[in-house]
Amino acid sequence: MEQDQLRVKSDDLRVNLVAEEGASLSSGSLRLYAKAVVSGQCVGEGEITIVGAVELYSYDPVNRRAAVGIMVANEYRRQGYALAMLHALKELSATNNQLHTLYADIAATNTASLALFRKAGYTQCGHFKEWLEYDSHFVDTIRMQLIL
């Protein structure tokens, strides 16, 4: 996945995932920036901007799997960009043949993120009791998995 770039259409959203020059998953992690055309103030006007990023980390080349983290800038949340980014990552990963499985560990209390990953085709494959510490208490984590 060196300097990968992919355009995916998802509900009229076009997202390009772009790695920094020279970045490679072989280092163990890879950040892909999500660029999209964002409408301007005037009709027909738009500019390409970074709306978020997808991080692949804990890469295991032997078993061809990596964990997924996703970040969307506050002003672009709840507009479909996160789902478009996950679809783009799925297509990119499937065509690259470097990965067999993507997974995400999500706090069980984060219902919005769990719903997002389900909508993107991920299924629950694990439940970790008191796995993450938030505000001096522990919360469960749900592992979501996508087999490419």
Buried (B, 14 or more C-beta within 10 A) or exposed (E): BEEBEBEBEBEEBBBBBBBEEEBBBEEEBBBBBBBBBBEEEEEEEEEEEBBBBBBBEEBEEEEBBBBBBBBBEEEBEEBBBBBBBBBBBBBBBEEBEBBBBBBBBBBBEBEEBBEBBEEBBBEEEEEEEEBBEEEEEEBBBBBBBBEB
